[in-house]
């Protein structure tokens, strides 16, 4: 079961490392994700699941993680090739979860080994440090909201909306699973989505976040579901 005394934390980097090799990007991960965890007294296990990396590019990624991410106590790197006509984000999450069971000081289910898991996309640039995990509730997954604007086959963000709009969306959509229509509240976007690029996940909810759930969609697609708590 869940052990509240666990002082280990897992960090999962999953996705395409589009900008990760830029020193400003990977240094922001060290300074604003790993080092705050270390200052809070956590022992860190880092798993990176990269997708779409050529053979020539793999050595450079290994060197960055093994040389500059030494604030982590344990490091595991894995590479995946993209599947045609498929979104691998859920496969990458599941792969990260599988690897977390085998890295660290012991083997076993990640929810029993780690107090928290921090999931981030490798191409994110962090302007500031994540909040101390000691201040967060272990009954919530912490992520971001984004208002999304589909246009010409691409999806753009409209993140310039007020705290008042955010509160209105929170109140109206809190009991409704899935996305909400932002336009009803004055946002020039089509829907509100839970961001899939960064999350802080407590032990008791790791199975929910890192494993798949069947959606009630015509395609019977596999996906993660989210609702406001």
N, C-alpha and C positions, 0 to 999 in steps of 0.2 A: 504494500500500500504506500501512500504518500508519506514521506518522511520530511517533516518540517525542519530537521536539523541539517539537512544536506547543504554543503557549502560549495558545491560544484555547479558551474553554469556552462551550457553548451552554446556555441556560436555557429550558425549555419550560413555560409555564403553559397547561394545557388543562383545560376543563371549564366548568361553570356557576359564575359568580362570585357565589354566593349571599351571601357575607359579605365579599367582597373590597373593597367600597367603604368598609367600616368602617376608619377610619384605623389602629386597632390591628392589624388583620389585614395590610393591605398594608405597614405599617411593619415588621411582623415579617419579611416577605419581604425587605425591603431590608436590615434589620439582621442577619438570621441566615442568609440565603442569598447575596445579592449581595455585601455588604460583605466577608464572609470570603473569597469568591473573589477580590475585588479585592486584599485584603491578601496573598493568596498569589501575586499577580503575574499573574493571568489577565486577558486581554482578554475582555469578555463580550458575547455576542450573545443578545438576549432575544426570544423569539417567544411571543406570547400567542394562543391559539386559544380564543375564548369561544363558548359555545353558549347559545341560548335568551335572548338579550339583545334587548330591544325597541329600536326606533330611538331612542327618547328616552334610553335608558340608555347608548348607545354613546359619546356625547361625554364623559360623566363618566369612563368607563373609559379613554378615550384621554388625557384630561387627567391622570389619576393616573399612568399609565405614562410619559407624555412629560415631566411636570413633576417627579415624585418618584423616578423610577427612572433618574436621570441617571448613576448609577454604572455602568449598562450602556453600552457603546460604540455598540451598534446595537440598535434596537428595531423590531419588526414586529408589527402587530396584525391579527388576522383574526377574522371572525365567521361562525358557522354556525347554521343553524336545525335544531332537532331533527327527526329522522325518526320518523314514527309507527311504533310497535311495533318500535323498533330501538334498540340501545345504541350510541351514537356514539363510545364511548371509543376504539375502534381507528381509526375514521375521523379523529378528532382527532389521535391520535398520528401517523398517516400524513401528515396535513396539516402538522403541525408539522415533520416531517422534510423534507417538500417545501420549506417556506419556509426552513428552515435552509440549504438548498443555495443560496438566492438572497440571503441577508443576510450581513453580516460583511464583512471586508476583501476577500474574493475569492469567486468563485462556484465551485461544485463539490460533490462528494459530501461530506456532513457528516463521515463517518468519516475523511476526509482533511484536513478543515479544523479540526476540534476535537479536543482531547485527551479531553474529557469532555462528556457531556450530563447536565444535571440536570433531571429531570421532576418537577413538583409541581402539585397541584391548587390553583387560586386561592383556595379557601375554607379552606385550612389555616391555622391559627395556630401560629407557631413560638415555642416557649418558650426554645429555645437554639439555638446555631449548629451547622450541619452540620460534620462532621469535615473536616479539611484533606484535599484530594484527594491531596496529596503522600504521605499515609500509607496510601493504598488501593492494592490490587492492580488492575492493568489486565486481569486475567483473570476478574473477577467483576462482576455487576450487584448493587448494594447496595439492598435494599429492607427492608420490615418484614414480620413475621409477625403475623397476627391469628387468634385463635380466634373463629369465627363461630357465632351462635345464631339460626337462622331461627325466627320466631314470627309467626303471623298475617299472613304475606305480607311481613313486614319482616325485615331482617337486623340483628342487634345484635352488638356486640363484647363479648367477655369477655377483657379484656387483663390481668386480675389473676391471672396465673399465674407460677410461680416460675422461677428460672433452672434449677433441677433439671428441671422439666418441659420447658423449652425444650431442654435438652441431650438429654433422653430422646427427644423428637420428632426432633431433629436426627439422632441416631444411628439411629433406626428408619426414618425416612422419607428419609434422604439419597439412597438409590438408587432411590426410587420417584417417577416423575413425577406431578404433580398434587397434589390435596389429600390430607391424612391425617386419620384419625379421632382427635380429641383425647381422646375419652372413654376410650380404651384406656389413656391415661396419666393419668387423673384430672382432666381439665379438663372443666368443665361447659359444654361446647360441642360442636357437631356435627362441625366440621372445622377444619383449619388451612389458611389461605389466604395467598398472597403478596399483600401490599397493592398496589393499583393507583393509589394517590394520590401516591406519592413514590418516586423511584428515582434512583440515581446510576449512570450507564452509561458505561463506557470506550469509546473509539473503536472498538476491534475488535469490540464487541458491539452497536453501534448498529443495524445492519441487522436483527439478531435482535429487539431490543426494540421498534423503531418500525414494523416491518412485520408483516403477518399470517401466521399459520400455520394450515393446516386441521387441525381437531381430529378425533380418531377418535370422533365422536359421531353418534348416529342422525340428528340434524338437519344434519350436515355443517357445523356452525357454524364461523365464523372466530373465532379467539381467539389470545391469547398463551399460551404454555406455559412452565412454570417448574419447575425442580428444584433441590434444594439442591446447592451446589458445595463 
